[in-house]
């Protein structure tokens, strides 16, 4: 039975990890897989798709309450990467206890998200970090190098003590119906289960498994020579409710953390309002200041843009954006809005995208040689060739950049709009 479970878990993890890598190297994109990534799912639920994302969120919660941290075991690409590192560089970890700081950090990051910004949260989101690394972003590669070193010496420390998704799902795993536990009668305290555990959640001397830290890798079931490691229902020892002073203060601190983070998120959003001008964000991003607070910088859209106009975050604009240096936003493509998992981009049909104004072109009459190429290339017919120069009809222009790319003398420039609109 356990052998079958391990086979199913390992196969699913390998397949999904490969799909994730393929998506970031532009070979294949499994849309539904990325929709269930933790922080991006929570953000989509909060800002965009209440029903659809809410249903997936409930499914993830139920899955965790039934089986524990299956998400960390199968669905999280960064978690699977850490597991691969652990298999290559294996070190025994000491038994790890829960630290209250991780709850404070997770609540703060979620509070910031609820306040309207993922600007801070994106640096702790495992999916966004993995995407940044796979897309070759410098900060993502630096993080991946750092997490590799941490994994070698501390196992899945990031998953158990830092990752907000892991911390929240770990707390829910406390109440999971099916738990990993030690059969007191069969156990001989050989310690093989603790030696292979990637999260340091097994206290074999006291016959205890911390299911909040357990990432359901199921390796302990495989190595136990006495079949003492079990996965199933086990009634936890009843704990009487006793509101002690310490628990009360911790509860108040938790609520205060969410409140402070929520307020901080609102303040951050207000400070970024109208800070970024002339930046062109992808169709469905609404406005530069809104998009910068919603984009996780996973770079999935950047990697899968067929026209190569989507660019990674820069110091000028710390989120994905469009640059028309060598190409333009094709009138026949709406891929970015379809694949964004976080809701930072509203999903647009091709027709909606073709009528979404993301910028406005202008022509420098002193440079223009009136060759007419811009007028011929404009998919909206927004450029009129007159006697001495060409002129942009601003009410028709959507800012796709086709005119800028074909201009032989660089007389055309395109600036973003403060708020995208339908034209």
NUBA-277243 format. One record per residue (C-alpha): residue number from 1; residue in one letter; chain; x, y, z. Coordinates in nm, 4 decimals. Layout:
# residues N
<NUM; A; A; <X; Y; Z>>
...
END
This chain:
# residues 423
<1; X; A; <0.0000; 0.0000; 0.0000>>
<2; X; A; <0.2694; 0.2493; 0.1022>>
<3; X; A; <0.4772; 0.1500; -0.1996>>
<4; X; A; <0.1887; 0.2457; -0.4275>>
<5; X; A; <0.1421; 0.5765; -0.2466>>
<6; X; A; <0.5104; 0.6598; -0.2830>>
<7; X; A; <0.4999; 0.5705; -0.6516>>
<8; X; A; <0.1973; 0.7927; -0.7105>>
<9; X; A; <0.3502; 1.0795; -0.5148>>
<10; X; A; <0.6918; 1.0544; -0.6834>>
<11; X; A; <0.5442; 1.0221; -1.0323>>
<12; X; A; <0.3097; 1.3174; -0.9842>>
<13; X; A; <0.5907; 1.5306; -0.8415>>
<14; X; A; <0.8292; 1.4519; -1.1279>>
<15; X; A; <0.5658; 1.5118; -1.3970>>
<16; X; A; <0.4503; 1.8425; -1.2498>>
<17; X; A; <0.8066; 1.9628; -1.1951>>
<18; X; A; <0.8902; 1.8862; -1.5579>>
<19; X; A; <0.5779; 2.0687; -1.6740>>
<20; X; A; <0.6816; 2.3687; -1.4681>>
<21; X; A; <1.0305; 2.3771; -1.6173>>
<22; X; A; <0.8912; 2.3309; -1.9692>>
<23; X; A; <0.6596; 2.6265; -1.9185>>
<24; X; A; <0.9488; 2.8542; -1.8315>>
<25; X; A; <1.1570; 2.7397; -2.1288>>
<26; X; A; <0.8603; 2.8092; -2.3579>>
<27; X; A; <0.8133; 2.4458; -2.4618>>
<28; X; A; <0.4717; 2.3848; -2.3076>>
<29; X; A; <0.2345; 2.5712; -2.0806>>
<30; X; A; <0.0006; 2.3763; -1.8461>>
<31; X; A; <-0.2442; 2.6547; -1.7608>>
<32; X; A; <-0.4438; 2.4839; -1.4876>>
<33; X; A; <-0.1290; 2.3767; -1.2991>>
<34; X; A; <-0.0119; 2.7304; -1.2294>>
<35; X; A; <-0.3572; 2.8462; -1.1244>>
<36; X; A; <-0.3217; 2.6600; -0.7949>>
<37; X; A; <0.0113; 2.8113; -0.6851>>
<38; X; A; <-0.0418; 2.9464; -0.3314>>
<39; X; A; <0.0230; 3.3216; -0.3277>>
<40; X; A; <-0.0857; 3.3740; -0.6892>>
<41; X; A; <-0.4097; 3.1888; -0.6134>>
<42; X; A; <-0.4757; 3.4002; -0.3043>>
<43; X; A; <-0.4077; 3.7176; -0.5002>>
<44; X; A; <-0.6362; 3.6147; -0.7876>>
<45; X; A; <-0.9088; 3.5398; -0.5337>>
<46; X; A; <-0.8625; 3.8797; -0.3699>>
<47; X; A; <-0.8389; 4.1006; -0.6788>>
<48; X; A; <-0.9994; 3.9202; -0.9689>>
<49; X; A; <-1.1832; 3.5846; -0.9799>>
<50; X; A; <-1.3838; 3.5420; -0.6612>>
<51; X; A; <-1.5716; 3.2304; -0.7704>>
<52; X; A; <-1.3094; 3.0415; -0.9719>>
<53; X; A; <-1.0106; 3.1199; -0.7514>>
<54; X; A; <-1.2244; 3.0766; -0.4394>>
<55; X; A; <-1.3195; 2.7263; -0.5496>>
<56; X; A; <-0.9543; 2.6338; -0.6056>>
<57; X; A; <-0.8617; 2.7878; -0.2710>>
<58; X; A; <-1.1250; 2.5815; -0.0903>>
<59; X; A; <-1.0014; 2.2712; -0.2737>>
<60; X; A; <-0.6450; 2.3376; -0.1565>>
<61; X; A; <-0.7596; 2.3878; 0.2038>>
<62; X; A; <-0.9666; 2.0665; 0.1982>>
<63; X; A; <-0.6766; 1.8748; 0.0423>>
<64; X; A; <-0.4489; 1.9954; 0.3232>>
<65; X; A; <-0.7016; 1.9155; 0.5960>>
<66; X; A; <-0.7284; 1.5640; 0.4581>>
<67; X; A; <-0.3693; 1.4738; 0.3731>>
<68; X; A; <-0.1453; 1.7485; 0.5095>>
<69; X; A; <0.1069; 1.9410; 0.3035>>
<70; X; A; <0.0473; 1.7695; -0.0294>>
<71; X; A; <0.1007; 2.1080; -0.1950>>
<72; X; A; <0.4602; 2.1193; -0.0674>>
<73; X; A; <0.5117; 1.7575; -0.1661>>
<74; X; A; <0.3789; 1.7674; -0.5225>>
<75; X; A; <0.2595; 2.1084; -0.6445>>
<76; X; A; <0.5328; 2.3529; -0.5417>>
<77; X; A; <0.8179; 2.3728; -0.7977>>
<78; X; A; <1.0632; 2.5284; -0.5535>>
<79; X; A; <0.9857; 2.2593; -0.2978>>
<80; X; A; <1.0586; 1.9895; -0.5552>>
<81; X; A; <1.3849; 2.1615; -0.6454>>
<82; X; A; <1.4905; 2.1528; -0.2800>>
<83; X; A; <1.4027; 1.7859; -0.2632>>
<84; X; A; <1.6296; 1.7194; -0.5601>>
<85; X; A; <1.9142; 1.9019; -0.3846>>
<86; X; A; <1.8507; 1.6955; -0.0716>>
<87; X; A; <1.8788; 1.3727; -0.2693>>
<88; X; A; <2.2157; 1.4818; -0.4072>>
<89; X; A; <2.3590; 1.6331; -0.0866>>
<90; X; A; <2.2066; 1.4424; 0.2019>>
<91; X; A; <2.2735; 1.5426; 0.5645>>
<92; X; A; <2.0892; 1.4329; 0.8766>>
<93; X; A; <1.8967; 1.7147; 1.0395>>
<94; X; A; <1.8263; 1.7594; 1.4095>>
<95; X; A; <1.4645; 1.7603; 1.5244>>
<96; X; A; <1.3170; 2.1014; 1.4506>>
<97; X; A; <1.0578; 2.2758; 1.6663>>
<98; X; A; <0.8030; 2.5367; 1.5597>>
<99; X; A; <0.9117; 2.8994; 1.5911>>
<100; X; A; <0.6488; 3.1666; 1.6393>>
<101; X; A; <0.8376; 3.4151; 1.4207>>
<102; X; A; <0.7374; 3.2269; 1.1068>>
<103; X; A; <0.3682; 3.2895; 1.1801>>
<104; X; A; <0.4356; 3.6604; 1.2263>>
<105; X; A; <0.6209; 3.6744; 0.8943>>
<106; X; A; <0.3499; 3.4808; 0.7081>>
<107; X; A; <0.0707; 3.6941; 0.8530>>
<108; X; A; <0.2609; 4.0117; 0.7676>>
<109; X; A; <0.3097; 3.9054; 0.4050>>
<110; X; A; <-0.0529; 3.7993; 0.3656>>
<111; X; A; <-0.1649; 4.1233; 0.5313>>
<112; X; A; <0.0391; 4.3236; 0.2791>>
<113; X; A; <-0.1272; 4.1304; -0.0013>>
<114; X; A; <-0.4728; 4.1997; 0.1380>>
<115; X; A; <-0.3732; 4.5648; 0.1662>>
<116; X; A; <-0.3281; 4.5729; -0.2110>>
<117; X; A; <0.0373; 4.4994; -0.2842>>
<118; X; A; <0.2563; 4.1934; -0.3411>>
<119; X; A; <0.5663; 4.4101; -0.3687>>
<120; X; A; <0.7174; 4.2529; -0.0556>>
<121; X; A; <0.5397; 3.9176; -0.0690>>
<122; X; A; <0.6880; 3.8347; -0.4100>>
<123; X; A; <1.0317; 3.7995; -0.2497>>
<124; X; A; <0.9034; 3.5122; -0.0328>>
<125; X; A; <0.6645; 3.3410; -0.2746>>
<126; X; A; <0.8147; 3.0055; -0.3826>>
<127; X; A; <0.6459; 3.0093; -0.7237>>
<128; X; A; <0.7574; 3.3645; -0.8064>>
<129; X; A; <1.1117; 3.2937; -0.6862>>
<130; X; A; <1.1339; 2.9761; -0.8928>>
<131; X; A; <1.0005; 3.1586; -1.1985>>
<132; X; A; <1.2484; 3.4421; -1.1553>>
<133; X; A; <1.5339; 3.1921; -1.1374>>
<134; X; A; <1.4145; 2.9876; -1.4361>>
<135; X; A; <1.3766; 3.3028; -1.6467>>
<136; X; A; <1.7328; 3.4100; -1.5724>>
<137; X; A; <1.6519; 3.7143; -1.3583>>
<138; X; A; <1.9634; 3.8083; -1.1603>>
<139; X; A; <1.7903; 3.8318; -0.8237>>
<140; X; A; <1.6127; 3.5006; -0.8893>>
<141; X; A; <1.9390; 3.3265; -0.9722>>
<142; X; A; <2.1006; 3.4711; -0.6588>>
<143; X; A; <1.8121; 3.3448; -0.4484>>
<144; X; A; <1.8309; 2.9990; -0.6051>>
<145; X; A; <2.2014; 2.9819; -0.5256>>
<146; X; A; <2.1299; 3.0850; -0.1676>>
<147; X; A; <1.8438; 2.8399; -0.1205>>
<148; X; A; <2.0650; 2.5626; -0.2606>>
<149; X; A; <2.3243; 2.6244; 0.0116>>
<150; X; A; <2.0554; 2.6457; 0.2812>>
<151; X; A; <1.8999; 2.3195; 0.1610>>
<152; X; A; <2.2319; 2.1352; 0.1749>>
<153; X; A; <2.2868; 2.2266; 0.5401>>
<154; X; A; <1.9337; 2.2894; 0.6724>>
<155; X; A; <1.7094; 2.0780; 0.4509>>
<156; X; A; <1.3743; 2.2311; 0.3621>>
<157; X; A; <1.4163; 2.5139; 0.6109>>
<158; X; A; <1.2679; 2.7633; 0.3655>>
<159; X; A; <0.9514; 2.5502; 0.3379>>
<160; X; A; <0.9044; 2.5044; 0.7114>>
<161; X; A; <1.0150; 2.8396; 0.8558>>
<162; X; A; <1.0044; 3.1111; 0.5883>>
<163; X; A; <0.7662; 3.0340; 0.3012>>
<164; X; A; <0.4257; 3.1952; 0.3784>>
<165; X; A; <0.2400; 2.9265; 0.1833>>
<166; X; A; <0.4220; 2.6502; 0.3676>>
<167; X; A; <0.3628; 2.8086; 0.7078>>
<168; X; A; <-0.0109; 2.8537; 0.6497>>
<169; X; A; <-0.0576; 2.5049; 0.5062>>
<170; X; A; <0.1595; 2.3656; 0.7848>>
<171; X; A; <-0.0725; 2.5184; 1.0441>>
<172; X; A; <-0.3703; 2.3565; 0.8690>>
<173; X; A; <-0.1808; 2.0267; 0.8629>>
<174; X; A; <-0.2004; 2.0185; 1.2404>>
<175; X; A; <-0.5610; 1.9135; 1.1927>>
<176; X; A; <-0.5106; 1.6796; 0.8949>>
<177; X; A; <-0.7203; 1.3646; 0.8983>>
<178; X; A; <-0.4447; 1.1418; 0.7590>>
<179; X; A; <-0.1192; 1.1912; 0.9443>>
<180; X; A; <0.2293; 1.0436; 0.9497>>
<181; X; A; <0.2921; 0.8839; 1.2878>>
<182; X; A; <0.5082; 0.6269; 1.4629>>
<183; X; A; <0.3725; 0.2954; 1.5851>>
<184; X; A; <0.5022; 0.2880; 1.9427>>
<185; X; A; <0.4940; -0.0910; 1.9579>>
<186; X; A; <0.6876; -0.1593; 1.6373>>
<187; X; A; <0.9412; 0.1213; 1.6665>>
<188; X; A; <1.2918; 0.0210; 1.7766>>
<189; X; A; <1.4317; 0.3762; 1.7775>>
<190; X; A; <1.6881; 0.3031; 1.5082>>
<191; X; A; <1.6635; 0.6627; 1.3846>>
<192; X; A; <1.6605; 0.5854; 1.0115>>
<193; X; A; <1.3387; 0.7822; 0.9632>>
<194; X; A; <1.4873; 1.0957; 1.1222>>
<195; X; A; <1.8064; 1.0559; 0.9216>>
<196; X; A; <1.6254; 1.0748; 0.5874>>
<197; X; A; <1.3635; 1.3350; 0.6840>>
<198; X; A; <1.4168; 1.6568; 0.4786>>
<199; X; A; <1.2360; 1.8848; 0.7239>>
<200; X; A; <1.3587; 1.7596; 1.0606>>
<201; X; A; <1.0078; 1.6796; 1.1801>>
<202; X; A; <1.0689; 1.3352; 1.3369>>
<203; X; A; <1.1574; 1.2945; 1.7045>>
<204; X; A; <1.2116; 0.9192; 1.6931>>
<205; X; A; <1.3284; 0.8988; 2.0545>>
<206; X; A; <0.9876; 1.0165; 2.1757>>
<207; X; A; <0.7884; 0.8536; 1.8953>>
<208; X; A; <0.6610; 1.1873; 1.7654>>
<209; X; A; <0.6141; 1.3314; 1.4160>>
<210; X; A; <0.5508; 1.7038; 1.3853>>
<211; X; A; <0.2893; 1.6973; 1.1094>>
<212; X; A; <0.2990; 2.0745; 1.0809>>
<213; X; A; <0.6545; 2.0518; 0.9447>>
<214; X; A; <0.6072; 1.7244; 0.7574>>
<215; X; A; <0.6057; 1.7841; 0.3793>>
<216; X; A; <0.4654; 1.4385; 0.3004>>
<217; X; A; <0.7667; 1.3136; 0.1072>>
<218; X; A; <0.6947; 0.9627; 0.2477>>
<219; X; A; <1.0648; 0.8682; 0.2547>>
<220; X; A; <1.0385; 0.7668; 0.6189>>
<221; X; A; <0.7814; 0.5009; 0.5295>>
<222; X; A; <1.0259; 0.3541; 0.2827>>
<223; X; A; <1.3332; 0.3304; 0.5049>>
<224; X; A; <1.1760; 0.2043; 0.8266>>
<225; X; A; <1.2882; -0.1619; 0.8619>>
<226; X; A; <1.0163; -0.2397; 1.1175>>
<227; X; A; <0.7182; -0.0798; 0.9371>>
<228; X; A; <0.6720; 0.1450; 1.2383>>
<229; X; A; <0.6207; 0.4581; 1.0292>>
<230; X; A; <0.2559; 0.4858; 0.9375>>
<231; X; A; <0.0303; 0.7090; 0.7303>>
<232; X; A; <-0.3303; 0.7101; 0.8358>>
<233; X; A; <-0.5781; 0.8240; 1.0947>>
<234; X; A; <-0.4462; 0.8733; 1.4426>>
<235; X; A; <-0.6401; 1.0413; 1.7164>>
<236; X; A; <-0.4332; 1.3156; 1.8687>>
<237; X; A; <-0.4171; 1.3481; 2.2439>>
<238; X; A; <-0.7010; 1.5767; 2.3545>>
<239; X; A; <-0.5874; 1.9195; 2.4655>>
<240; X; A; <-0.8167; 2.1184; 2.6869>>
<241; X; A; <-0.8783; 2.4755; 2.5846>>
<242; X; A; <-0.6965; 2.6973; 2.8299>>
<243; X; A; <-0.6476; 3.0617; 2.7418>>
<244; X; A; <-0.3231; 3.1314; 2.9183>>
<245; X; A; <-0.1616; 3.4697; 2.9182>>
<246; X; A; <0.1071; 3.3673; 2.6690>>
<247; X; A; <-0.1424; 3.2288; 2.4166>>
<248; X; A; <-0.3593; 3.5361; 2.4544>>
<249; X; A; <-0.0663; 3.7694; 2.3910>>
<250; X; A; <0.0430; 3.5678; 2.0889>>
<251; X; A; <-0.3089; 3.5845; 1.9479>>
<252; X; A; <-0.3196; 3.9605; 1.9960>>
<253; X; A; <0.0225; 3.9911; 1.8333>>
<254; X; A; <-0.0982; 3.7891; 1.5338>>
<255; X; A; <-0.4037; 4.0098; 1.4848>>
<256; X; A; <-0.1900; 4.3216; 1.5267>>
<257; X; A; <0.0546; 4.1897; 1.2665>>
<258; X; A; <-0.2216; 4.1448; 1.0075>>
<259; X; A; <-0.3618; 4.4893; 1.0880>>
<260; X; A; <-0.0243; 4.6616; 1.0614>>
<261; X; A; <0.0594; 4.4781; 0.7386>>
<262; X; A; <-0.2796; 4.5610; 0.5881>>
<263; X; A; <-0.2334; 4.9278; 0.6710>>
<264; X; A; <0.1228; 4.9172; 0.5359>>
<265; X; A; <-0.0069; 4.7665; 0.2136>>
<266; X; A; <-0.2636; 5.0418; 0.1719>>
<267; X; A; <-0.0003; 5.3080; 0.2393>>
<268; X; A; <0.2418; 5.1514; -0.0087>>
<269; X; A; <-0.0249; 5.1451; -0.2792>>
<270; X; A; <-0.1013; 5.5127; -0.2206>>
<271; X; A; <0.2658; 5.6059; -0.2405>>
<272; X; A; <0.3111; 5.4263; -0.5722>>
<273; X; A; <0.0024; 5.5899; -0.7254>>
<274; X; A; <0.1084; 5.8057; -1.0233>>
<275; X; A; <0.4744; 5.7460; -0.9408>>
<276; X; A; <0.5341; 5.5605; -1.2651>>
<277; X; A; <0.4572; 5.7493; -1.5845>>
<278; X; A; <0.4946; 5.6577; -1.9508>>
<279; X; A; <0.5575; 5.2920; -1.8614>>
<280; X; A; <0.3674; 5.0524; -2.0869>>
<281; X; A; <0.2232; 4.7536; -1.8999>>
<282; X; A; <0.0691; 4.4454; -2.0661>>
<283; X; A; <-0.2961; 4.4540; -2.1768>>
<284; X; A; <-0.5143; 4.3834; -1.8746>>
<285; X; A; <-0.2668; 4.5406; -1.6305>>
<286; X; A; <-0.4978; 4.8428; -1.5896>>
<287; X; A; <-0.2277; 5.1006; -1.5007>>
<288; X; A; <0.1450; 5.1122; -1.4159>>
<289; X; A; <0.0873; 5.1882; -1.0464>>
<290; X; A; <-0.1787; 4.9168; -1.0113>>
<291; X; A; <0.0202; 4.6572; -1.1997>>
<292; X; A; <0.3426; 4.7143; -1.0051>>
<293; X; A; <0.1542; 4.6234; -0.6872>>
<294; X; A; <0.0044; 4.3076; -0.8366>>
<295; X; A; <0.2756; 4.1556; -1.0539>>
<296; X; A; <0.4638; 3.8726; -0.8809>>
<297; X; A; <0.7520; 3.8971; -1.1287>>
<298; X; A; <0.7336; 3.5242; -1.1966>>
<299; X; A; <0.8218; 3.6160; -1.5590>>
<300; X; A; <0.6009; 3.3443; -1.7045>>
<301; X; A; <0.4522; 3.5963; -1.9477>>
<302; X; A; <0.7996; 3.7229; -2.0385>>
<303; X; A; <0.9208; 3.3746; -2.1212>>
<304; X; A; <0.6121; 3.2916; -2.3284>>
<305; X; A; <0.5735; 3.6202; -2.5193>>
<306; X; A; <0.6052; 3.5272; -2.8891>>
<307; X; A; <0.6967; 3.8852; -2.9876>>
<308; X; A; <0.9620; 3.9272; -2.7133>>
<309; X; A; <0.8317; 4.2709; -2.6137>>
<310; X; A; <0.7661; 4.1846; -2.2498>>
<311; X; A; <1.0658; 4.2653; -2.0339>>
<312; X; A; <1.1649; 4.1775; -1.6787>>
<313; X; A; <1.1619; 4.4214; -1.3887>>
<314; X; A; <1.4241; 4.6952; -1.3860>>
<315; X; A; <1.5325; 4.9611; -1.1390>>
<316; X; A; <1.3186; 5.2070; -1.3350>>
<317; X; A; <1.0059; 4.9942; -1.3145>>
<318; X; A; <1.0111; 4.6970; -1.0731>>
<319; X; A; <0.7608; 4.4800; -1.2597>>
<320; X; A; <0.7086; 4.3246; -1.6022>>
<321; X; A; <0.6561; 4.5840; -1.8762>>
<322; X; A; <0.6697; 4.6363; -2.2522>>
<323; X; A; <0.9589; 4.7787; -2.4533>>
<324; X; A; <0.9357; 4.8350; -2.8284>>
<325; X; A; <1.3057; 4.8494; -2.9106>>
<326; X; A; <1.3067; 4.5541; -3.1481>>
<327; X; A; <0.9482; 4.4314; -3.1713>>
<328; X; A; <0.5861; 4.5250; -3.1021>>
<329; X; A; <0.2738; 4.3869; -2.9327>>
<330; X; A; <0.1020; 4.1810; -3.2005>>
<331; X; A; <-0.2633; 4.2485; -3.2703>>
<332; X; A; <-0.3233; 3.8740; -3.3047>>
<333; X; A; <-0.1792; 3.7740; -2.9643>>
<334; X; A; <-0.3238; 3.7896; -2.6131>>
<335; X; A; <-0.1106; 3.5195; -2.4538>>
<336; X; A; <0.0143; 3.7200; -2.1551>>
<337; X; A; <-0.3335; 3.7903; -2.0195>>
<338; X; A; <-0.4282; 3.4249; -2.0637>>
<339; X; A; <-0.1352; 3.2726; -1.8770>>
<340; X; A; <-0.0935; 3.5153; -1.5841>>
<341; X; A; <-0.1754; 3.3015; -1.2765>>
<342; X; A; <-0.1988; 3.5804; -1.0201>>
<343; X; A; <-0.4685; 3.8044; -1.1629>>
<344; X; A; <-0.2204; 4.0876; -1.2130>>
<345; X; A; <-0.3412; 4.0769; -1.5729>>
<346; X; A; <-0.7113; 4.0599; -1.6383>>
<347; X; A; <-0.7889; 3.7780; -1.8779>>
<348; X; A; <-0.8902; 3.9335; -2.2081>>
<349; X; A; <-1.0338; 3.7762; -2.5179>>
<350; X; A; <-0.8480; 3.8527; -2.8387>>
<351; X; A; <-1.1185; 4.1007; -2.9374>>
<352; X; A; <-1.0983; 4.2755; -2.6004>>
<353; X; A; <-0.7204; 4.2930; -2.6229>>
<354; X; A; <-0.7378; 4.4469; -2.9702>>
<355; X; A; <-0.9491; 4.7300; -2.8298>>
<356; X; A; <-0.7495; 4.7885; -2.5104>>
<357; X; A; <-0.5477; 5.1096; -2.5145>>
<358; X; A; <-0.2150; 5.0474; -2.3432>>
<359; X; A; <-0.0337; 5.3512; -2.4819>>
<360; X; A; <-0.0329; 5.6292; -2.7367>>
<361; X; A; <0.2076; 5.6831; -3.0243>>
<362; X; A; <0.3371; 6.0214; -3.1362>>
<363; X; A; <0.5398; 6.1280; -3.4403>>
<364; X; A; <0.8179; 6.3839; -3.4357>>
<365; X; A; <0.7382; 6.5946; -3.7435>>
<366; X; A; <1.0890; 6.7387; -3.7603>>
<367; X; A; <1.2388; 6.3923; -3.8059>>
<368; X; A; <0.9607; 6.2191; -4.0025>>
<369; X; A; <1.0447; 6.1592; -4.3713>>
<370; X; A; <0.6815; 6.0744; -4.4503>>
<371; X; A; <0.7650; 5.7316; -4.5905>>
<372; X; A; <0.4236; 5.6007; -4.4893>>
<373; X; A; <0.5479; 5.2735; -4.3362>>
<374; X; A; <0.3871; 5.3533; -4.0007>>
<375; X; A; <0.0484; 5.4121; -4.1632>>
<376; X; A; <0.0745; 5.0844; -4.3539>>
<377; X; A; <0.1691; 4.8801; -4.0466>>
<378; X; A; <-0.0856; 5.0269; -3.8024>>
<379; X; A; <-0.3496; 4.7543; -3.7351>>
<380; X; A; <-0.6019; 5.0142; -3.6217>>
<381; X; A; <-0.5667; 5.2561; -3.9105>>
<382; X; A; <-0.4814; 5.5229; -3.6563>>
<383; X; A; <-0.2088; 5.6931; -3.8623>>
<384; X; A; <-0.2859; 5.9290; -4.1488>>
<385; X; A; <-0.0207; 6.0191; -4.4075>>
<386; X; A; <-0.0475; 6.3871; -4.4889>>
<387; X; A; <0.1408; 6.6178; -4.7254>>
<388; X; A; <0.4638; 6.6580; -4.5302>>
<389; X; A; <0.4376; 6.4178; -4.2382>>
<390; X; A; <0.2245; 6.1452; -4.0824>>
<391; X; A; <-0.0190; 6.2098; -3.7981>>
<392; X; A; <-0.1491; 5.9829; -3.5207>>
<393; X; A; <-0.5201; 5.9836; -3.4416>>
<394; X; A; <-0.4869; 5.9505; -3.0671>>
<395; X; A; <-0.8457; 5.8366; -3.0158>>
<396; X; A; <-0.7821; 5.5294; -3.2354>>
<397; X; A; <-0.4264; 5.4427; -3.1321>>
<398; X; A; <-0.3890; 5.1586; -2.8791>>
<399; X; A; <-0.0110; 5.1851; -2.8386>>
<400; X; A; <0.0897; 4.8495; -2.9882>>
<401; X; A; <0.4230; 4.9872; -3.1129>>
<402; X; A; <0.4039; 4.8497; -3.4687>>
<403; X; A; <0.4626; 5.1976; -3.6067>>
<404; X; A; <0.7667; 5.2565; -3.3889>>
<405; X; A; <0.9392; 4.9372; -3.4967>>
<406; X; A; <0.9065; 4.9999; -3.8722>>
<407; X; A; <1.0045; 5.3670; -3.8622>>
<408; X; A; <1.3460; 5.3934; -4.0375>>
<409; X; A; <1.4407; 5.7247; -3.8737>>
<410; X; A; <1.3061; 5.6641; -3.5203>>
<411; X; A; <1.0549; 5.9452; -3.5469>>
<412; X; A; <0.7882; 5.7496; -3.3574>>
<413; X; A; <0.7674; 5.7138; -2.9793>>
<414; X; A; <0.5074; 5.5366; -2.7670>>
<415; X; A; <0.4148; 5.6303; -2.4119>>
<416; X; A; <0.1982; 5.4362; -2.1716>>
<417; X; A; <-0.1382; 5.5579; -2.0464>>
<418; X; A; <-0.2239; 5.6303; -1.6841>>
<419; X; A; <-0.5178; 5.3915; -1.7075>>
<420; X; A; <-0.5937; 5.1394; -1.9789>>
<421; X; A; <-0.9300; 5.1783; -2.1508>>
<422; X; A; <-1.1411; 5.0272; -2.4234>>
<423; X; A; <-1.1357; 5.2176; -2.7549>>
END
